[in-house]
Amino acid sequence: MPRLLITGGSGYLGAELVRQAAAAGHDVRATYHRRPLDDPGAVRLDVRDPTAVDAVLDELRPDVVIHTAYVLDGPEARAVTTDGAVHVARAAARVGAALAHLSTDLVFPGDRDEPWTEADALRPVLAYGEAKADAERLVGAAHPAALVVRTSLLYGGPGSAAGAGSHERLILDVAEGRRDWRFFEDELRSPAGVADVAAAVLEALGRGLSGPLHLAGSDTVSRLDFARLVARAWGADPAGLQGTPALPGRPRNTALATIRGSELPGTPLPGVHAVLAVG
Ligand SMILES: NC(=O)c1ccc[n+]([C@@H]2O[C@H](COP(=O)([O-])OP(=O)(O)OC[C@H]3O[C@@H](n4cnc5c(N)ncnc54)[C@H](OP(=O)(O)O)[C@@H]3O)[C@@H](O)[C@H]2O)c1
């Protein structure tokens, strides 16, 4: 069994990857940064520090690295999301480890009606998308065989081992009156079940896939419709969820499609209507 190292093991997707890889019998080690893990094998790592990244990879000598660690915004965003990804990619290449790098649908501008495929050029319009697009380019240069997985809004659904992710928690807080928020009614995404994404990442690595790969749900929905589906699935009343036009400058449609379906059975991943179907 290959040795796996998963950065961001304290995160939503990272934890699901650790769970599935361990259940499959892999020798898996997870890293965290600020939230210690209840796992004696877990390693604290700040990916902004290239020396620390090198030291962890030299010590653990993984066969495969899955890089999920990132921050969405704030003053550390580029240092973590872009520079950190490069540190991990360089170290993985140096020790001869395969690499899966996690990226986002927001590397696309969202200015057309068709979904975006692996053949489309990166043209981000938000700072987060720019940080991720730059990370993709630099990771590709540092580790040309890397698998670059782009995904969309991640969710777990009731009964999932992962539980509710950050998007679901926000939706439930609003539906249950703990928070005031309006959901974009004209911003389209292709939400993906976190367990489906994790399983597909592990399968793609097992098949030796490299290059860009879109792992997203087959249904395109607005953020408001996603919120309603999530609320209903978790037994909350969606009636009070309010829509609002997306803020100017945001990508309108970053739904993902894949042209690599023949290489990976089960893609595109199940759509949110099927995964969160009630009753
Ligand atoms: N969530 C989504 O809807 C979504 C959508 C599209 C793409 N993605 C991509 O999927 C990946 C995983 O997302 P997620 O939602 O699972 O992330 P998450 O839950 O926000 O977790 C982020 C992880 O990054 C770690 N981290 C933050 N700063 C770090 C640093 N300086 N050094 C090392 N680790 C650091 C965090 O560690 P601590 O918590 O221990 O500090 C945490 O484990 C990301 O690359 C993201 O771009 C996510």
The ligand as a MOL file (V3000), in Angstrom:
LIG
                    3D

  0  0  0     0  0            999 V3000
M  V30 BEGIN CTAB
M  V30 COUNTS 48 52 0 0 0
M  V30 BEGIN ATOM
M  V30 1 N -14.9580 23.9390 0.5540 0
M  V30 2 C -15.3550 24.1570 -0.6950 0
M  V30 3 O -16.5510 24.3800 -0.9610 0
M  V30 4 C -14.3490 24.1110 -1.8200 0
M  V30 5 C -14.7760 24.4270 -3.1170 0
M  V30 6 C -13.8570 24.3660 -4.1720 0
M  V30 7 C -12.5430 24.0030 -3.9190 0
M  V30 8 N -12.1530 23.7190 -2.6420 0 CHG=1
M  V30 9 C -10.7370 23.3710 -2.4190 0
M  V30 10 O -10.6540 22.1990 -1.6330 0
M  V30 11 C -9.5400 22.2800 -0.7510 0
M  V30 12 C -9.9940 21.9440 0.6680 0
M  V30 13 O -11.0190 22.8340 1.0630 0
M  V30 14 P -11.7320 22.6620 2.4870 0
M  V30 15 O -13.0060 23.4280 2.4410 0
M  V30 16 O -11.7200 21.2330 2.8560 0 CHG=-1
M  V30 17 O -10.7070 23.4650 3.4320 0
M  V30 18 P -10.8870 23.8620 4.9820 0
M  V30 19 O -11.9090 23.0120 5.6340 0
M  V30 20 O -11.0540 25.3430 5.0460 0
M  V30 21 O -9.4730 23.4780 5.5780 0
M  V30 22 C -8.3190 24.2060 5.2140 0
M  V30 23 C -7.1210 23.4570 5.7260 0
M  V30 24 O -5.9400 24.1930 5.4240 0
M  V30 25 C -5.1180 24.2050 6.5950 0
M  V30 26 N -4.2510 25.3720 6.5950 0
M  V30 27 C -4.6000 26.6760 6.6500 0
M  V30 28 N -3.5020 27.4540 6.7040 0
M  V30 29 C -2.4310 26.6160 6.6690 0
M  V30 30 C -1.0210 26.8100 6.6950 0
M  V30 31 N -0.4620 28.0330 6.7500 0
M  V30 32 N -0.2320 25.7080 6.6410 0
M  V30 33 C -0.7780 24.4680 6.5770 0
M  V30 34 N -2.0820 24.2190 6.5650 0
M  V30 35 C -2.9100 25.2970 6.6030 0
M  V30 36 C -6.0940 24.2260 7.7540 0
M  V30 37 O -5.4360 23.8040 8.9250 0
M  V30 38 P -5.9460 24.2600 10.4230 0
M  V30 39 O -7.4490 24.3230 10.3280 0
M  V30 40 O -5.4310 23.1880 11.3060 0
M  V30 41 O -5.3250 25.5900 10.6970 0
M  V30 42 C -7.1410 23.2260 7.2550 0
M  V30 43 O -6.7330 21.9180 7.5280 0
M  V30 44 C -8.9600 23.6870 -0.8820 0
M  V30 45 O -7.7510 23.6220 -1.6140 0
M  V30 46 C -10.0300 24.4650 -1.6390 0
M  V30 47 O -9.4810 25.4290 -2.5020 0
M  V30 48 C -13.0280 23.7630 -1.5980 0
M  V30 END ATOM
M  V30 BEGIN BOND
M  V30 1 1 1 2
M  V30 2 2 2 3
M  V30 3 1 2 4
M  V30 4 1 4 5
M  V30 5 2 4 48
M  V30 6 2 5 6
M  V30 7 1 6 7
M  V30 8 2 7 8
M  V30 9 1 8 9
M  V30 10 1 8 48
M  V30 11 1 9 10
M  V30 12 1 9 46
M  V30 13 1 10 11
M  V30 14 1 11 12
M  V30 15 1 11 44
M  V30 16 1 12 13
M  V30 17 1 13 14
M  V30 18 2 14 15
M  V30 19 1 14 16
M  V30 20 1 14 17
M  V30 21 1 17 18
M  V30 22 2 18 19
M  V30 23 1 18 20
M  V30 24 1 18 21
M  V30 25 1 21 22
M  V30 26 1 22 23
M  V30 27 1 23 24
M  V30 28 1 23 42
M  V30 29 1 24 25
M  V30 30 1 25 26
M  V30 31 1 25 36
M  V30 32 1 26 27
M  V30 33 1 26 35
M  V30 34 2 27 28
M  V30 35 1 28 29
M  V30 36 1 29 30
M  V30 37 2 29 35
M  V30 38 1 30 31
M  V30 39 2 30 32
M  V30 40 1 32 33
M  V30 41 2 33 34
M  V30 42 1 34 35
M  V30 43 1 36 37
M  V30 44 1 36 42
M  V30 45 1 37 38
M  V30 46 2 38 39
M  V30 47 1 38 40
M  V30 48 1 38 41
M  V30 49 1 42 43
M  V30 50 1 44 45
M  V30 51 1 44 46
M  V30 52 1 46 47
M  V30 END BOND
M  V30 END CTAB
M  END
